[in-house]
């Protein structure tokens, strides 16, 4: 079985940099972390390989070359290959252009299962997995909560999907695109001590625009259907905590608070 994990490295909000003229994130020199839900997808793929040792796992990511050390860290978890799609021409690609680029790569390879996260912390549109599935003509399910391991090699996966306030069961034929959620019970292992400095460079390849059957106007800002107007790191205000006692003064405080908020007339 061949599994491809689509992963994205996202900006660390503590090191947030933004190009206000072009309305894009500056990713080249920014500290980036693996998107949490993509980590869940990789963890599940490793579980599959544990039960079915003949499974091969490829990571596919689109981003700057500065994420190469991050990819190498993941390769040391006994993953088979990583492909980095990187080119300055891709800067500014929206979900439409991004999914088109990745789908062009995947369309040239025989893949049994494509895994990724449902959401990313830096965008949260959840468009890309579904768009890739559409480009490839494959079934897609998002918010996948669990996949039954005993159905993996049957060509028909049984899985559970978190649908608002209920869990629904589905069966889907492979190949398919599945987007996992962070609540799924799959956790990335740590790299073994003896593999911390292992050379995995031969398992990493890089692709640029010249490796795709795409034109310059198909990617980046020109190839995008949407435009980002503004991006910012959200800051949360610390709420003031009010403690009251169960006496007349405390009751009056609660009453005044509820009335002030409009809960009481």
Helices and strands as residue ranges (DSSP letters): E 2-7, E 9-11, G 13-15, E 18-19, E 24-25, E 32-34, H 36-51, E 56-62, G 65-67, H 68-75, E 81-85, G 88-90, H 95-106, E 113-117, H 127-136, E 139-147, G 149-154, E 156-163, E 166-173, E 176-180, G 193-195, G 201-203, E 204-207, G 209-211, G 216-218, H 248-260
